[in-house]
Structures are given as C-alpha cells and as structure tokens.
Amino acid sequence: MLSAKVALDRDIGVLVENAVYSIFLQIALRAVTFLVNAVLLHRTSLAFLGVGNVRLALLYSTICFFSREAFRRSLLRPQKQFFEPAICNVVWLCPFISVVVGILFGFVWIYVLIPPDDTAETKHYVTSVWLYVLAVVIESVAEPLWIVFQNLKILKPRIVIEGLQNVVRSVFVLLFVFKYPDWSLLAFSISMVASSLLYTVLYYACASLHRRSLIFSDAELRKSGSVLSSIWLKPSYGFDRESLSLFFSFLKHGIAKQFLTEGERYMMTFFNMLSFTDQGLEINEDSALTRRELADSLSVHHSNVSRRLHAVVDQTLECLRFAGKTKVEKYPLVHCLLETRSGSRSTIRRGRTLHKLGILNATYNLGSLFPRILLAPLEESAYAYFSQHVERGKTIRFQNEKTFLSVHQTLCNLLKLVSLLGLAVVIFGQSYSYTFLKMYAGEKLCSSGGPLLLKYFSIYIWLLAINGITECFMFASMRNKQLDRHRYCMLHFCFVYLLSSFILCRVFGSVGFILANCINIAFRIIYSFRFIHYFYQGGGDLFRFLALSILPNSSVQGIMLVSLLTTSLSNIIFCCEGFFNTFTHVTIGVLLLFATVMTTLIQEPELAQFIRKFFLNANLQKSD
C-alpha cells in the first residue's frame, strides 16, 4: 500500500494534471469562441450579439448554475464514500431540477423581460429561449456522469467531450450565419441543442466503455460491469440526508453568489441600466465639435460647474480620440446639454440598449479570456483537491497534521501563483487594452470606450484571482451552518453591489459596473480571509505566511514596475497606427513579459519548485 506521503503527492499530481488538461481545454474553447465572435462581429449586428451573447447566454448560465453547481460542490468526495447507493441517488435529482428551473426562467425571459425589437435577426426570440432551456435539460442528464468522472479522477474524456461540443456548436452557428443570415438567433439555439445532444451521448458512451475492474481501487467496487452500472438510480435506498443537506446549503448559498458573479449582466438585462448610463451618442463627422467648442457650450448652460464638466469632456474625448465618427458615451448630462445648445451643428441620436449590450459583451468576452482559460481550471482543480484533503467543519487543530501541512503549502503557492498572474494582467493591461481590442474587432469597439473598460477590468481580474482560491478553500472546509451564515453575508454583499452599481454607473458609466464588481470581490476576499484566520487558530505563524504569500518579493516588484513604466512609454510612442508601430509595441510587451516570468522563477524558488513538482507528479501519474 502506498504511504500517505506518496498518496498526497499523487493527488497533487492529479490536481495539476486536471488543471493542465482544463487549461488546454479552455485555450481550445476560447480560441474557437474568439474566432467565431470575431466573424459574428463582422457578419451580424451588435443588437443581435446583445440578445444572443448576453440575454440567451445569461439564461443558459443561470439554469446551469442552479441545476448543477450545488451538486458538483456537495458530491465531490472520496471514491468509496461517493458510490454508496443513497449518495448516488442524490445526483439523479439534477435532471428533474433542471426541468423545473428551466421552465421557471424560460417564462421570466419571455414574459418579464422586455422583448427585443422584431427584426429579421431577432424574430425567433421566444423559440430560442425554449431551445436554450431544452439544451440545458439535455446536458443535465449527463451530469451524474460528469460528477462520477471527477470523483474517479478520469480527466481526458471531459476534455474531448467538451471540446467536440464546442466545435459542433461553433460550426452550426457559422453555417447558419453564412447560409441563413435571417436565422442568426435561431442558429445559436439550434447549435446549443445539437451540441448538448452530442455532449450527453458521448458521456454515456464513455461511461459504458470504462470497465469498473480497471478503474476502482477499492476491492468492493472492482466488480464486473461498466462505470455506468455503478451509479444507476436505486429508489429502494432512498436519498442520503447529509448529502441533501449539503446540497441545499450550497443551493441557497448559490443564489447570492450567482447574482454577484453575473451581476452586471443581470442588471443590464432586468433593469435596462445601459439605457441610462451607456446610451451611445453619435456626432457626425461633418458637424463635429472641437473640445473647446464643446466645453464652451457646456459652460454657457452650467457655468457654476464648468470646471468639472471640462474634466468630463477631456476624459471622454481623450478616450475616444475624437477622430472620424466619434461616440460620446457614458455621460447622459453631456447629451442633455448638447441637445439644449442653440444653433448646434451636431446631430445626436441615442443608441439602442441591445446595441450597447453587444459592445459591452464583446469587450467583456475579450477581458474574461484570462479568467476562463487559467483561473477557472485552477479553481476547479483546487476545490477538488481541498475537498478531498481537508476535513469539513474542523479547524487546523483537529486536522491530520502531515496532511494539512501539504495542504497549507499548496494553498500558499496557489495564492502566490494567481496573485502574480493577476498583477501581470494589471500591468500589461494598462498599455495593451487598445491594441488587443483593435486586433480583435477593429475600430468598432475601440471607438466605443472599450479600451477604458479593459483597463479597469484588468484590476478586477487580479481581485478575482485571489478570491477564487480563497473561496475554494473556504467552501471545502465549511460545515453546513457556516455555509448558511455565509449565505446571509452574500445577501449583504448583493445589497452593497446593487447600491454601488446604481451610484457608480451614473458617475462613471459602463466602468461603474466593473468598479462595483471590484468592491464586491474585495468584500468577499476580506470575508474569506476572516474565515481562514479562524480556521488557522492554533496554527502559529502559518496564517501570517499565508497572507504574505499574496505579495511578490522586492525583485519581482521591481521588474513589474519597470515593465509598467516601459510599456506605458511604448504605448505613448508606438500605439497603435500602422503595422510597424503595432508590431514594435507588442514586441516590447512580449520581451518584458518574458523578463518578468524569468525573474519570478529565479526570485521565487518555492513557487518554481512547486510548479516543477506539480508537473513531475503529473508525469508520474501518466506513466502509472
């Protein structure tokens, strides 16, 4: 029998193998999605993207969250414990819950939300809503197998299945968009149903092919038959009460968390906030006003606040570069005053809310590439690792000392890793936001305040990275009562988020959504660290080392400061007209990023050793 130390090392190897596979999967998925969205930006309207990529995507993620997430968090546990019949029965509740939740939210999306305009591209809205609901229900039938493979640490099938699912979805969308452009919205829906069918069929085929005798380590489970036969619903055994209690705790907790995770989308969808805070105002090229003319016109009407309005105009027009067709957004006061300016030569019109939703969604898609590709797989693997090695509901004094020392080192190194990754995004995001957006979608997004959104979004990513790991550890070690208390705190966070969103959106426009998210995540980080501090009581200086692990050492801080100053100077000199200037600007960024990575590996030996150990254990796991 393997020693406890070897078993822990192998589990760390499984953690990193899972993370690496997930990262490769996310890279492949995001690359395909990135290309598809780039094509759609040139082939369809932004109003269509506002419906398809915001409204319907939000419907899909909402139903998935309420019908899946609580199962995935509550049923990850050691192999022998999970395959008790009463526990296996719990996982089969997922398809039934998805039907109820899907019908409920389907009616909300159709009868509560304001329907989009009946244009050629969005005329199939109602049908699309129900097809999205159907797609989630189909996928939920395969959810028991997803949880089984996670518990058995069978990683590769998920990578292949989800990769094929995304390819099929993308191919269907592109075929419909090119062949039947008037069916664009229906293309999204049909592709979702087709890919969900493929997803479910492949999971069941894979489960039927995996033999129990080759997978299970426990002698009682190594019987003839497939993995599928080990989890069939057995009504006579009933449902495990502890698992149900934990499931409902995570479900209640998930209501607030889902709102905080997708808060800006819910507020844009349900409250039409962009119609007040982000209406597009277009000034025609032949009637454009100079900055001084605009400021003078404002001061005539509001001389007592002219200094403040000059600053608003300066910031707005600097962001928009005031070239060609310039879009003045985010400041409804400017719109109001411009309309009252007598003799003005400007022609002003409001952009549709769905049009602006498309712009904001496209910007968010680019900004969220990093969290989806790197952070989400790391968090998923970290939660699986912590949930199997931390005894839930017990503080450090009651944990296995040797096991928890390894868990503590893993937690410290993961925090340092994600913090460094987030800081790198903040530093390089300030100078390369405009470049990324221009390469992604041309001037369409760059002239709409997208670069400014990305700059603020990079700060949000850093906070999100730290919060993801701390919450993984917190949720893996909380008992049911602590989860319920945290749920009430999340309700308070929701109130703070709502209040800050309404205030900040009226002051800063679209950026207000990101600032509100930053405030929300900051409160959640503080709460997580308070819990971890309680958990570490009696552990000596371990908590202090954990908290300090977020900060890089002085050498790494120095190279990051040099990178920030150099890329900012490069942005002023070279960004971003012409191939040579853009290429030079990007090359400088790549070289500085490489220097930052190498300095980090040299000056952070514990982190470098941790990464090498991860990959070594992953290779050992494969060889076995």
N, C-alpha and C positions, 0 to 999 in steps of 0.2 A: 504493500500500500504506500502511496506517495506520502511524504511528510507534509505537515501543514505548510511549511515554508515553500516547498515546491508547488503545492496546490495553489497557494496565493500568487506565486509568480506566474503560474499558468493562467490564472484568472485575470491577472493584469495583462498577460499576452492576449487573452480573448478580448479584453476591453479595447486594447489598441487595434486588434485585428478588426473588430466590429467598427471602430471609429474610422480606420483607414478605408474599409470597404464602403462605409457610408459616405465618406468624403468623396471617394471616386464616383459613387453613385450620384451624389449631389452635383459634382462637377459636370458629369454627363447630362444630368437632367437640366441643370441651369444653362448649359451650353445650347441644348436643343431649344429650351424655352426662350433663351436670349435671341436666337436666330429667328424663331417663329414670331416673337414680338416685334423684332426689327422689321420683318416682312409686313406684319399687320399694320405697323405704323405708317408704311408707305402705301398700303392697299386699302385700308379702311379708314373710317373717320374716328376722331378721338371720342366722339359721343358713343360710338359703338364699343370702344375699349372701356369707356366708363361703365357701361352696362355689363359687358362680358367679363372684364378683368377685375371689376370692383364688386358690383352687386351680386352677380351669379357666383363669383369666386368666394365672396363672403358667405353666401348661403351654403355652399359646399363645405367650407371650413367650419362653419357654425354647427352644422349637423354632424360632421365628423367628430368634432370636439366633444359634443355632448353624448354621442353614442359610442365613442371609442376610448377617449383619453382616460377615463376613470378605470376602465378595465385594464388598460395597459399599465397603469401605475399600481393598481392593487393586486394584480395577479402575477407579477414578476417575483419569483421566489425559487428556492432550491428545487431540484428536479423531482425528488421523491415526494416532497410535500405537495407539489402542484398537481400530480397525477392521481390524487385521491378523487374518487368519483364525485363527491359532493362539491369539490372545488372546480372540477372540470365542468360540472353542470352550470356553474355561475357564468362562465364565459359564453354560453349559448344564449344568454339573455340579450347579448349585443344586437343580433338582427331584429329582435322584437322592439327593442328600444329605438333603434334607428327608424323603424316604420312610424312609430308614434311621433318622434321628434321631427322626422321629415315632413309628415303631414302638417304638423303644427306650424313649422316655419315656412312651409310652402304657402299656406294661407296668409301668413303675415306678409310675405314678399309680394303676394298678388293683390291682397285687399287692403293692407295697411299702408304700404309704401306707395308713393306717388308713381304711377306707371310712366315709363319713358314715352317720348313722342312716337307716334305710329308712323315711323319712317320705314323705308324698304329694308334697312339693316336691322331694325329692332322690332319688327311687327310680330315676330314669333316669341315674344317675351313670356307669355303665360305658358305656352308649351315648353319652352326652355326651362322654366322653373321646375315643372314636374319631372322633366327628364333628368335634371340635376338631382332631384330627390331620389328618383329611381336608381341613379348611378351609385349614390351613397348606400342605399339599401343592398344593392348587389354586392358592393365591396364588403359590407358588414358581415355577409355570410361567410367570408373568408377570414374574418377577424380572429376566431378561435385558433386557426392555424398559424396566423401571424404571432400570437402570444406563445403558442407551443414552440415554434422555431426559435423565438427569443430565449425562452427558458432552456432549451436544449443547446443554445449557442450555435445553431445552424445558420450561418450568415449568408452564404453565397446565393441560395435561392431567392432571398429577398432582393438582392442586388439585381439579379437577372430579371425577375418578375416586374419590379417597379421600373426598371429601365425599358423593358419592352412595352409596358403600359404607357409610358410617356411618349415613346416613339409612335405607337399607334395613334394616340391622341393627337399628336402634332401633325402626322400625315393626314389624318381625316380633316383637321382644321384647314390645312393648306389646300387640300384638294377642293374642299367646298368653297373656300375664298376665291380661288382662281376659276373654278368651273361654274359655281353658282354664287356670285357676289351678293345677290339679294338675300341669300340664305345664311349670311355670315353668323348671326346669332344662333341660328339653329345648328350651324356647323359645330359650334362649341358644345352644344348639348348632346348631339348625336355622337360626337367623338368621345365625350365623357362616358356615355353608356357603353359604347363599343370597347373602350379601354378597360372599363370596370368589369365587363364580362370576361375579357381576356385575363385580367388580374385574378379573378375568382377561380376560373377554370385551371389556370396554371398552379395556383396554390394547392388545389385539391389533387391535381395530378402529381405534384411534387410530394405531397404527404402520402399518397398511395404508393409511391416508389421507394420511399425511405423505410427500410426494414428496422423494426424495433431491436432486433438482436444485434445490429451493428451500431446502434446509437446509444442506448441506455447503459449507464454504468451500474445501476442497481440490479441485483440478481432477480428480484421480484418482477421487475419491469422488462427483463430481457426475455420476452416470450415471442412466439411466432406471430407474424402479422405485421401490418404497417403501422406507422405513427398515427394515421387517421383512426384506426380501430381503437386506439387507446384513449381517445377523448370523446367518443360518441356520447350523446346525451343519455343519461341513465336516470329517469324520473324517480325510480324507487328509492334512490339515495338522497333525494331532496337537494337543498342548497346549503352550502357552508355558511353559517351565520357570521362568523368572523370576517370572511371574505366579503359578504354582502354589506356588513357594517363599514368596512374599509372602503368598499366601492361607493357607498352613499356619501361617505365623508369626502372623498375625492370629487364626487359629482357636485355636491353642494359648494365645495371649495372652487370647483372649476367655473362656476357661473361668473364669479367676480373676476377670476383670472382671465377667462376668455374675453371679457369686456376690456380689461386692461391691456391684453395682448393685441387685440384688433380694435382698440378704442377709436382711433381716428377714422377707421372705415365705418364703424357703426354710427359715429356722429355725422359723418358726411352723408351716409345713406338715410338715416332716420330723421335727422334734423335739418338736412339741406344747408349745412353751415357754409358751404362754399358759395352759396348764392349771396351771402352777406359779407364773407371775408375774402373771397378769392374770385370775384367776378372779373372777367377779362375785359379790359377797356382798350380798344384798338384805335390808334391815331394814324390816319392815313399819311403816307409819305409826302404827298403834295401839300399837306396842311400841317406839317409837324411844327411844334413849338420848340424853341430853344429853351434850355434850362432857365435862363434869366427871365425870358418872357413868361414861362410858367410860374416861376416864383413870384414875379411882379403881380401877375393876375391873382395869385392866392393872397398876397399881402393886401391888395385893394379890398378884398372882402373880409379878411380877418387880420387886420394889422396887429392886433394885440397878441397873436400867436404866430406872427410871420417868421420869427427866428426858428421856431420848432418845425414849421412847415417847410422852410428852406432845407432843413436837415433831412426831412422825409423825402423831398424831391431829389436831393443829392443822392441819397442812398438808393432810391428807386431807379433813377436814370443811370446811375453808375452800374447797377446790376444788369440793366437791360442794354447798356452800351449805346442806346439811342441811335441806332443805325437801321435804315430801311423801315420796315413796318415794326413799330415799337409797341409792345404791350405794357400798359401801365396797370399793374395789379396790386392787390393786397391792401390798397388804401381807399376805401369807399369815400372818405372825405374828399380826396383829390377829385374823384369822379363827380361828386356833388358840386364842388366849387367850379369845376371846369364847365359843367352844364349851365351854371349861372353867369358865366363870363360873357358879357355882351360883346357882339361883334367877333366872337372867336371863330377862327377858320378851321378849327379841328372838328372832325366827325367822330363821334364816340358811340359805341354800342356795347351792350352787355353780352358776354359770352355765356353760353348755356352751362348749367351746373354739370351736366354729364360730360360736356366738353372739357371742363376743368378737372373733373374726376379722372378723365383719361390722361391728362397731363400729369396730375399728381401721382396716379397709379404707375405710369411709365417711369417716373423719377424714383418712386419707391421700389419698383422692381429692380432697378439698377443698384440702388443703395442697399437692398437686402440680399444681394448676391453673397456677400461675405458671411452674414449670419446663417444663411441657409446652407452654404457649402461647407463651412468649417464649424461654426458654433453649434448648430443643431445636432450634427452627428456626435460631436464631443459630449454634449449634454445628455443625449440619449444613452451613450455608452457609459458615461459616468454614473447616471442614475441606476442603470442595470448593475454596475459594479458595487455601488454603495448599498443598494437594497439587498444584495446577497452577502455582504460582509459586515454590516452594521446591524446590531440587534435593536429593533424598533422599540422606542419608548424608554430606553435605558441610557443614562449619562455615561461619561467616559469611565467612571469608577466601576461600573458594572459590565464593561465590555471586556472581551478577551484581549489581554494586554498586547500579545505579539501580533494578533490580527489587526488590532486597531492602530498600532504603530505604523504598519504598512499602509493602512487606510489614510492616516494623517499625512504621511509623506506624499501619497498620491494626491490628496486634496490640495496640499500646499503647492505642488508642482503644477497641477491643473490650473489653479488660480493665477500663478505667475505666468503660465503659458498664455492663457486667454487675455490677461491684462496686457502683456506685451503685444499680442496680436491687435488688440483694440487700440492701444496707443499708436501703433504703426498706421492703422487706418485713419486715426485723427490727424496725424502729422502729414501724411501724404494726401489725405482727402482735401485738405485746405487748398492745395495748389493744383490738383488734377481733377477736380469735380467738373469743371467746364470742358476739359479735354475728353473725359470719359463720356459725358453726355453728347458732345458733338460727334464723336465717333459712333455712338450708339444710334442716335436718331437725327443727326444734323441740327440745323438751327431751330427746328420746330420746338424743341424742349429748352434749348439754350436761351431763347428769347422769351421764355415764359417763367423765368425765375428758378429754373431747375438747378443750376449750379449752387445757388444760395441754399436751397433745400438740402442738397447733398453735403454741403459743408457742415451744417448743423446735424445732419443725420449721422455723420461720422462720430460725433461726440456721443450720440445716442447708442451707437454700436459698442463703444467702449464700456459704457454702463451696462448694456445688455449682456456683454460677455461675462462680466463679473457676476451679475445677478444670476445668470444661468447656472453656473457651477455652485454658487452658494445655496440656491434653491433646490438643486438636485440633492445635495447632502441633507438639507433641512427636511425635505419631503421623505427621504429614505429613512430618516431616523425619528420622525414624529409618530406619536401614537394618536389614536382616533380623537381624543379630547383636544389634543394640541392642534390637530387639523381643523377641528370645529372653531377653536379660538382664532386661528389664523384666518378662517373664512370671514369672521366678523371684522378683522383688521382689513381684509381685502375690500370689504364694503366701504370702509372709511377711505381707503385708497381710491375707490371708484368716485366717491364724492369729491375728493381733492382733485382728481383728474378732470371730472366734469367742470368744476369751477375754474380750474386753471385753463382748460381748453377754451371755454367761452371768453374768458378775460384776455388770454394771450392771443387768441385768433383775431380779436378785434383790434389788438395793438400791433401785432406783427404779421397778420395774415396767415398764410399756409405754414410758415415757420412756427407759428404758435402751437400747431399740433405736435411738432417734434419737441418743442420746449416742454409742453405738458407731459409728453411721454418721458422725457428726461427726469422731470420732477417725480413722476410716478415710480420710475425704476429706482431712483435714489432712495425713496422711502422704503421700497421693497428690499434693497440692499441693506439698509440700516436694520430693518426687522430681521432679516436672515442672520446678520452678524450678532444681533442680540440673542437669538436662539442658539447660535453656535457657541457664543460666550457662555450661556447657561449650560449647554451640553458639555463644554470643556472644564466645568468647575471641578477642581481637584486634580487637574492635569498639569499643574505647574505653569511653566512658560510656553506651553505648546500653543495656546491661543495667540499669544503675542507674536510668535514666529509665523503663525498662520496669517495674521493681519498684515504683517510686514511683507509677506510674500507677494502682495499685490504690486509693490513698488520695485522697479528695476534698480540695480546698483548705479553708482555715480558715473561709471564709464559708459554704460548704456544710455543713461540720461543725457550725457554729453553728446554722443553721436546722434541721438534723436533731436537734440536742439540744433546741431549743425545741419541735419537733414531738413528741419523745418525752415531755417533761415535760407539755406541754399535753394530749396525748391520754391520758396516764395519769391526769391530774386529771379529765378529762372522763369517763373510764371509771369512776372512783370516784363521781362525782356523778350521771351520767345512765344508766349501763348497768345494766340493759337491760330494764326493765319498762315497758310501755306504749308506744304509738306515738310520742308526743311526745318522750319521753326518748331512744328509739332514733333517731328522726329527727335530733334535736339532736346526738347523739353522732356519727352518721355525717356530718352536715354539717360539723362541726368537723374531722373527719378529711379530708374532701374538700378543704376550704379550705387546710388545712395541707399536704396533698399537692400542691396546685396551687402554693402558695408555694415548696415545696421544688423542684419542677420548674423554675419560673421562675428561682429563684436559681441553680440548677445551670446553666441555659442561659446566664445572664449571666456567672457567675463562672468557667465552664469554656469559654472561647471556642473552644479547639481541638476539644473534643468537639462543640460546637454546629456548628462548621464541618464537621467530619467527617460529622455526621448530614445536614446540608444537602447536602453533596457526594454522599453516598450517594443521596439521593432525587433530586437533579438528574441524576445519571448513570443512575438507573433510568428516569427520564422520557425521557432521550435514547435509551436502549436501546429503549423502547417506540415512540418516534417513528420510529426507523430501521426 
